[in-house]
Amino acid sequence: MRAALQVLARERGPVAALQLAGAAHPELRPSAVVQPDRGLRLGLKAPDWDGSQTFEEVHLLATPNREETLAYLALARRTGRPVYLCCENRLGADGWRKRLKPLDSVSLQHCRLLRLDPQLLPEQGDPLELRRVEDFLSCPGLFSWDRFDPGSRLLLEFIAGELPGRGADLGCGPGLLARALLPRGCAQLDLVDVDQRAVRAALLNCNQDVRCRGLWLDLTQEAPPGNYDWVTLNPPFHGQGQEQRALGVALLTRASSALRRGGTLWMVANEHLPYHEVLDELRLQAIEVRQQRGYKLWRCRKNA
Ligand SMILES: C[S@@+](CC[C@H](N)C(=O)[O-])C[C@H]1O[C@@H](n2cnc3c(N)ncnc32)[C@H](O)[C@@H]1O
């Protein structure tokens, strides 16, 4: 469990609060939440904030993206209630302390908990709002939110030909790969991501094409419909080492189960990640593998 959440629980639980960008903790009792990450949202036993719930204060966990945290702070300002921002030191807690001029600040468990006057918080921003970047919609906090990820770009070149039948882009992000794949003869394309904003952006970036379906799923806990002719996957990587590999393997396992027999997996990942070690046990047979600019690209067939 994240240290910042433990600090909030220890210092502010169980005050009735609006919880922003947070997760479930037995000591916290949020009256409403804003959490677009489905994995974290599933554990929260509180309604989405619709502006009508009452609460004494706002709890906010700083996210790794500064612009995203600023947008959450702007949202918090609109409540007019005292705001408690908890930030891990590794995410720049001291910078936030200097910038936000808190009424109070405590340092605990490699985190800083700041008590903030809502009137001194930024006025502009909404973490759920999509904004235009060049010719697509996205928002801070999404993976590679303001540019086409170089790994996905390589995957697009690697796929080269047509992609007929039913497909899915697992971990679609803002949908730039999906948008480029659609004209390749797809009959149906499922856009799947753990982040609600990514699913919405991907659908819009694919011009709400009738062949597209957005699915807000945590693929470590939930399965897409399956029986796909093909799946594209650029597995998420966060943190280092085991954690990074485990999340990627969980999505790869999901991709394999979602493919029909004989279906094709198209995957790109950083070349040092040892996904080749699990292909056999997932009944995926590598047909073509390419190494390029620090990435590894695979075309695999799903065997019986
Ligand atoms: C490396 S990014 C690739 C994004 C996108 N395909 C692109 O090229 O920009 C991995 C994506 O997986 C999503 N993701 C991470 N964990 C997930 C999970 N448990 N279930 C579903 N999607 C997840 C992330 O939100 C992110 O959009």
The ligand as a MOL file (V3000), in Angstrom:
LIG
                    3D

  0  0  0     0  0            999 V3000
M  V30 BEGIN CTAB
M  V30 COUNTS 27 29 0 0 0
M  V30 BEGIN ATOM
M  V30 1 C 2.7880 1.2870 -22.1310 0
M  V30 2 S 1.1850 1.9830 -22.0650 0 CHG=1
M  V30 3 C 0.6350 1.8310 -23.7540 0
M  V30 4 C -0.4450 2.8130 -24.0880 0
M  V30 5 C -0.8640 2.9240 -25.5420 0
M  V30 6 N -1.0470 1.6650 -26.1830 0
M  V30 7 C 0.1040 3.8110 -26.2930 0
M  V30 8 O 0.7710 3.3510 -27.1620 0
M  V30 9 O 0.2040 5.0020 -25.9710 0 CHG=-1
M  V30 10 C 0.2680 0.7910 -21.1820 0
M  V30 11 C -1.1940 1.1170 -20.9800 0
M  V30 12 O -1.7370 0.0720 -20.1600 0
M  V30 13 C -2.6730 0.6390 -19.2790 0
M  V30 14 N -2.7750 -0.2500 -18.1050 0
M  V30 15 C -1.9340 -0.3230 -17.0420 0
M  V30 16 N -2.3760 -1.2340 -16.1670 0
M  V30 17 C -3.5110 -1.7440 -16.6790 0
M  V30 18 C -4.4520 -2.7000 -16.2220 0
M  V30 19 N -4.2760 -3.3150 -15.0540 0
M  V30 20 N -5.5310 -2.9800 -16.9860 0
M  V30 21 C -5.7160 -2.3390 -18.1690 0
M  V30 22 N -4.8650 -1.4220 -18.6560 0
M  V30 23 C -3.7750 -1.1210 -17.9260 0
M  V30 24 C -2.1030 2.0130 -18.9440 0
M  V30 25 O -3.1190 2.8810 -18.4780 0
M  V30 26 C -1.4870 2.4230 -20.2740 0
M  V30 27 O -2.3930 3.1810 -21.0380 0
M  V30 END ATOM
M  V30 BEGIN BOND
M  V30 1 1 1 2
M  V30 2 1 2 3
M  V30 3 1 2 10
M  V30 4 1 3 4
M  V30 5 1 4 5
M  V30 6 1 5 6
M  V30 7 1 5 7
M  V30 8 2 7 8
M  V30 9 1 7 9
M  V30 10 1 10 11
M  V30 11 1 11 12
M  V30 12 1 11 26
M  V30 13 1 12 13
M  V30 14 1 13 14
M  V30 15 1 13 24
M  V30 16 1 14 15
M  V30 17 1 14 23
M  V30 18 2 15 16
M  V30 19 1 16 17
M  V30 20 1 17 18
M  V30 21 2 17 23
M  V30 22 1 18 19
M  V30 23 2 18 20
M  V30 24 1 20 21
M  V30 25 2 21 22
M  V30 26 1 22 23
M  V30 27 1 24 25
M  V30 28 1 24 26
M  V30 29 1 26 27
M  V30 END BOND
M  V30 END CTAB
M  END
